[in-house]
Amino acid sequence: MVKDTPIITGYYRYTDIWFDWSSTLPNLDDARPLKAILASPQLTTPLPILSILFMSKVLMGYRCTLDATGESRLLFSSAQVDYIRYWLHAMQLTKEIIPLPYSDCLLTESDLRGVTTVAYANGGALRGAVKQIEKNNKRLKGMANPALEARRRVFERVRTFWMEKKGVWCAIDFEAWEYDHSVITEFGWSLIGWKEGQELRKMGHLIVEENQKYRNSQYVPEHRYDYGFGESKLVKKALLSKAINDFIIELGEYGPVFLVFHDNHQDIKYLKSLNVSLEGLKYIDHVEKFPDGGLFVVDTSDLFAALEGVTDRRGLGRMCHLIQIPTRNLHNAGNDAYYTLEAMISMAAGDPVDIQREKRWPNRTTQGVKVELLML
């Protein structure tokens, strides 16, 4: 019995398809129509083939980060390449179905991280993207900073997972008494999730009733009663643990739960001190593919460090200022959770890290991938 040959799918570099594919064809007469359809003005013209192939009147392709080097590339999927082959033959532009590019240039999922869809409205935008990617890749040459490289990987992973529009992303924050951090005074949350394809937004703020007498002012501003996104609720100290634990469990109804923090270490300590169940908790940098369920840590201080091109962490207020998210009454747990989630969404829904950095702070990356933000 003949075994079925496995079908391998993946991606091809834009440059391999554009520059090399036509030169490898056995029938050189087929090179001209192939080159014509791959020319960037044709790719961004709403021809019937491209309307079907790219599902749009603009070029739709892919962008990735190479796992081995951290460099970015524009890609075609193997499905797009196949469609071009069959379309050219169906339109009688080639005598036979042209062969696939040589197998060595096929990139599989294991070679890549952070594969995302990109779109360009015209040939100029496409050419500009290619130049910008080349410029960014040159900046990465010789970069030997494992901590920063890890954060850049996390940035692209969060972007990729966010594009799934599944599960729930929930920012949480605690406030405590400035003279004794074991005295928890507030808990806040803000979430966005999807159930049956419908987007849901919820947020809230709890004040620990018995701890209202513990006021901040010396080192941390007191904004306990300044929640800006709804009505604060009092909760008995004895019921705080159960309230948070039940809340985390309920989040599992969405599917995978992405807990979003700004500098997660202290908040996770608070969760553990309250005996909140965190079974199976993983950091998102340990997750390769979008999960079916589970509990995962996302940290906006890591995301912003990747965007800024540094390993130091910025405070929540400074980060929000630099990515142009207006804030009010920080150091209220509900407000901090709200702004943390908004910052995460702003970065996750944006372009890949290098393109996003240039768009946010043009011409401020003077060395490597670090942004000069002293005057901002």
N, C-alpha and C positions, 0 to 999 in steps of 0.2 A: 504494500500500500504506500502510495506516494504521499509524503507529508507536505502540508501546505507551507509555502514559503512565507516567512514572517514579513509583514509590511512595516517598513521603518519610515517614520515621518519625522520631520524636524524643520530646520530653517536653513536658508542660504544667505550669505552676506550679500548685501546690495552690490558691493563692488565686484564680487565674483560673478554675479549674474550679468552685470552690465559690461564689464571689461573682458571677461574670460569665456563665458559660455559660448558665444557665437564663434569664437576662434577654434573651438574643439569640435564643431559639427563636421561630420564626414562629408556632407554635401555643402560646399561653400555657397551655393545659390540660396540656401536657407538662412544664411547669416543676415542678409539685408532685411528681410521682413522681421526677423527677431530683433535686430538692432533698432528698427523703426518703432516697434511697439514698446520697446524699453526706453526710448528717448524720453527724458523727463517731461517735455511739453505734451507728449502723447499720454504719459501715465496720469497726468492731471487734467486731461480733457475728458468730458463726459461721453466717451464712446460707449456703445452697447456692451462691449467686452468688459470695459472697466467698471461700468455701472453694476454689472453682475459680479465681476471678480472682486471688486473692492466694496460693494454694497453702498456706493456713495458717488457723488460727483467730484470728489477729491480723492487723491491717492491715499489709500489706506494700506499701511504696511506694519512692520513690527520694529521694535527697538529692544536691544538687550544689553546686558553687561556680560562680558566673557568671564567665566569663573576663574580661569587661570591667571589673567592679567588685570582684571578690574576695568578694562577698557570697554567703551561703548561701540556698538555697531548698529547700522540699519540693516534690516533683514526682509527677505521674502519668505513666506511659509512654503513648505513643499507642496501644499495644496494649490497655492497661487501659481507656482512654477508649473505644476501639472496642467492647470487650466490654460495657461498660455500655450503650452505645447499642443493641446488638443484643439484649442480655438484656431490657431494658425493653420492647422491641417484642415479643419472643418470649413474654413473660409478659402481653402485651396491656395493658400499663400505658401505652403510648403508641400513638396511632393509626398513626403512621408511624415509620420509623427516624429518630430525631432527627439533625439535621445536626451535623457536627463543630464545635468552637469555631472562631472566626475564625482564619485562617491566620497572622496576625501574632503570635499568642501561642504558636505552636509553636516550641520551642527545639530546634535540632539539635546534633549532637555538637560542631560548630565553635563554638557559643556557650558551651559548658560545659567544665568540667574536674572530674575527681574525682567522677563519678556513682557512687553506691553505694546498695545496698539497705538500707532501714531498716524496722523493725517496731515497732509500738506495741500494747500489750496491751489498751488500752481508750481510750475517748474522752478521759479525763482526761490520759493520757500523751500523746496526740496534741495536745491543746490546749496542754499544757505545753511540748511541743517547738516548737510555733509561736511561743509567747511567748519561749522562749529564743533561737530564731533571730533574732527581731526585736531582742532585746536585744543580741545579738552583732553584728548588722549595724549597729546604731547606733554601736557602738564603732569600727567600721571607717571611719565617715564622716570624711573629711579626713585619713586616714592616708597620709602621703607618705614612705614608706620603701621604696625599690625593693629593697634587700637583704632586708628582712624579708618583703616581698610575694613575692619569689622563693622564699624558704624555705617559706612557707606553701603555695605552688603545689607544691613538691616533696613536702611532707608529704602532700597529698591524692593526688598521683600515686603515691607509694609505697603508700598505703592501697589505691588502686584496683588496682594491679598485684598486690599481695599477695593480694587476694581471688580472683585467678585460680587460685591454688594450682597453678602450673605453673613449670617451670624449676627453678633452684636459687638459693638465697640463702646465700652463704658469707661469713662474717666471717673476716678474716685480720688477723694482727698480728705485728709484729717487735719484738724487744728487742735493744738494742745496748749496747756499753760506754759508760758515761757520759762518759769522757774522749776518746772517738773514735767518733763515730756510724757510721763506715764499718766498724767491727768488729761484725758481726752475731753475736749470741750465741744467739738463739732464733727460732723460727717456730712460730706456732700457728694453728689454724683450727677453725671450727665451722660446720656447714652443715645446712640443711634443704632437701630437694628432693622432687620428685615424678617417678616413672617409672611409666608405665602406670597412673596414678591412685593409686599407692601412695606414701604419705609415708615418707621416709627421713631419719634423723638420723645424722650422723657428726661426729667431732671428733678432733683429734690435736695433738701437741706434739713438736717437734724441738729438740734441743740440739746446737749445733755443737761437735763433739768437740774440735777444736784450740783453740777459743776459751774453753774452760772456765776457763783461768787468768785471764781478764779478768773481775774481779768488781766489782759495783756496791755502793755503800753510802753514798757521800758525798751524792749528789743523788737517787738512785733506790734504793728498797729492793731487796735481792737475794732473789728468790723463784724462781730458775731451777729448783730441784728440788722445788717445791711445786705441781706441776700437780695439779688436783683432779678431773679427769674422765677418768682413764685412766692409762696408763703412758707416760712420756716415752721418746723414742727418740733415741739418738745418731746423728748423721749427719756424715760427713766433710765438711770445708769444701769440697773439690773437687767434691762430689756435691750440694751444697745447691741450686745453680742448676738442675740437671737434675731434682731431686726436686720442686721447686716448679713448674717449667715443665710437667712431666708431669702434676702435680696439676691445674693450671689447664686444661690441654688436656682431661683426663678429665672435668672439670666440664661441658664442652660436650655430653656425652652426655645431660644432662638437658634441653637446650634452651637458652633464654636464661640467661645467668649474671649474677647480681647480686652483685658483690663489695661487701661491707659493711665499712666502716671506721668508726673513731671518729677524726675529723680525718685525712683521707686523704692529705694532702700528703707526709708523711714516709714512710708505708708504700709509696706509689706510687714514691717515689724509690728505696726499697730494691728493689722489684721490677725497676725499670729498671736499677739497678746490677748486678743479677744476670742481666741479659739475658733476663728472662722475657718471653715473647711476649705483648704486649698489643695486638696489631693490632686496630684498629677500636674500641678502648676509648672509651666515651662516658659522659658524666655523665647521670644519669637525667632531669635537667631539660631535656635536649635531645631527649627521646623522648616523643612524643605518645600513641602507642598501644602496647598490649602487644606486644612484639616476638616474632618466631618464633625468633630466635637472636641471638647477639652477646654482648658483654661490657660491663657497665654498672657505674658507680660509685654507691653509696648511702652516705651519710655520716650516722651517728646524731647527730653534733654539730650538723648542720644541722636534722635533724628535731626535736631537743630545743629548739634555738633558736626554731623556729617555734612549738612548744608553749608555751614560756616567754614568747614575744612579744618577743624581743630579737635582736640581731645578734651578740652575744658568744658565744663557745663555752665550754661547761662541760667540765671534765675527766670522764673515764669514771666515776670513783668517785663524784663529786658527782652526776652525772646519774643513776646507778643508785640512789643514796640517795633522790633526789627522786621517782623513779617506783617506789620501794619494791621494788627488786630487791636482795636481800642479796648481798654480795660477800665473797670471801676471797682473800687473796694476789694482789692486783693487781700488775701489772708482772711477771707471768709471761705469756708470749705466748699460751699455750694458754688460760689463765684469762681474759685480756682479750678474746680472740676469742669465748669462750663468752658472757661477759657482754654484749659488744657485740651479738651476735646476739639474745640474750634481750631486750635493750632495744629493738632494732629491731622484734621481733615484738610486744612490749607496745604500742608506739605504732602500728604498722601495723595491728594487729588491733583497735584501739580505735575509738572514735567519731571523727567529723570533728574537726579541730583545736580549734575553739572549744568544742564540747560536751565534748570530752575534757579540755580545760584546766579547765573548770568542775567536772567530776566529780573530777578529781585534786586540785584546790586550790580548794574552794568559797569564794566571796566574797573572793578575794585579787586579783582583777583590778580595780584601782581606777582605772586610766587607760588608755584605748585597749585594747590586747590584752596589755599587759605584766603579768606576775604578780609580786606582791611576795613574794619567797621568802627574805628576809633571815633570818627567824627559824626557818626549817625546816631 
